[in-house]
Amino acid sequence: MQRNIKESGHLLGVGLDNTDGHKRVTQADRFAIVGGSSETHERMTETVIKTFETLDQRGKTLDQIEQQELAEIIHKNTPGK
């Protein structure tokens, strides 16, 4: 399958609080979430999905955004904030 969209950066989230022994992995075109408790994994996944929605609304990719702006978008899109 050929893609017309220029490939962009990729986000990786790693959860370190897994105590139940489950191996959790969520992958998509632009991100991967690995590990964490059920709650942490779900929060990280929701945060990343909302982060990419915001980037799409702004017409930007990871390659086009400043690190500080990305950090602010991630913080804003973290559930419970």
C-alpha positions as CSV (number, residue, x, y, z in Angstrom):
1,M,0.0,0.0,0.0
2,Q,1.4,3.4,-1.0
3,R,1.0,6.3,1.3
4,N,0.8,9.9,0.0
5,I,1.5,11.4,3.4
6,K,5.1,12.1,4.3
7,E,6.3,9.9,7.1
8,S,6.7,11.7,10.4
9,G,8.3,11.0,13.7
10,H,6.9,8.3,16.1
11,L,6.1,8.6,19.8
12,L,6.9,5.8,22.2
13,G,5.3,5.5,25.6
14,V,6.6,3.2,28.2
15,G,4.7,2.3,31.4
16,L,6.8,1.1,34.3
17,D,4.2,0.4,36.9
18,N,3.0,-3.0,35.8
19,T,2.5,-5.3,38.8
20,D,0.0,-7.8,37.4
21,G,2.2,-9.6,34.9
22,H,0.2,-8.6,31.8
23,K,2.1,-7.5,28.7
24,R,0.3,-4.6,27.2
25,V,1.2,-3.2,23.8
26,T,-0.8,-0.7,21.7
27,Q,0.6,0.2,18.2
28,A,-0.6,2.6,15.6
29,D,1.0,4.3,12.6
30,R,2.4,7.2,14.6
31,F,2.9,5.7,18.1
32,A,3.5,2.7,20.3
33,I,2.6,2.3,24.0
34,V,4.3,-0.5,25.9
35,G,3.8,-1.8,29.4
36,G,2.2,-0.2,32.4
37,S,-0.7,-1.1,34.6
38,S,-4.1,-1.3,32.9
39,E,-4.9,2.3,34.1
40,T,-1.5,3.7,33.1
41,H,-1.6,2.1,29.7
42,E,-5.1,3.4,29.0
43,R,-4.1,7.0,30.1
44,M,-1.0,7.0,27.9
45,T,-3.0,5.7,24.9
46,E,-5.7,8.3,25.4
47,T,-3.1,11.1,25.8
48,V,-1.2,10.1,22.6
49,I,-4.4,9.8,20.5
50,K,-5.6,13.3,21.7
51,T,-2.1,14.7,21.1
52,F,-2.1,13.6,17.5
53,E,-5.7,14.9,17.1
54,T,-4.4,18.3,18.3
55,L,-1.4,18.1,15.9
56,D,-3.7,17.3,13.0
57,Q,-6.0,20.2,13.9
58,R,-2.9,22.5,13.8
59,G,-1.7,20.9,10.5
60,K,1.6,19.9,12.0
61,T,3.6,16.6,12.3
62,L,6.0,15.6,15.0
63,D,8.8,16.7,12.6
64,Q,7.4,20.2,12.4
65,I,6.7,21.0,16.0
66,E,9.0,22.4,18.7
67,Q,9.8,20.2,21.7
68,Q,8.3,22.7,24.1
69,E,5.0,23.0,22.1
70,L,4.7,19.2,22.0
71,A,5.3,18.9,25.7
72,E,2.5,21.5,26.3
73,I,0.1,19.6,24.0
74,I,0.9,16.3,25.8
75,H,0.4,17.9,29.2
76,K,-2.9,19.5,28.1
77,N,-4.2,16.2,26.7
78,T,-3.3,14.0,29.7
79,P,-6.5,12.7,31.3
80,G,-7.1,14.0,34.8
81,K,-5.3,17.3,34.2
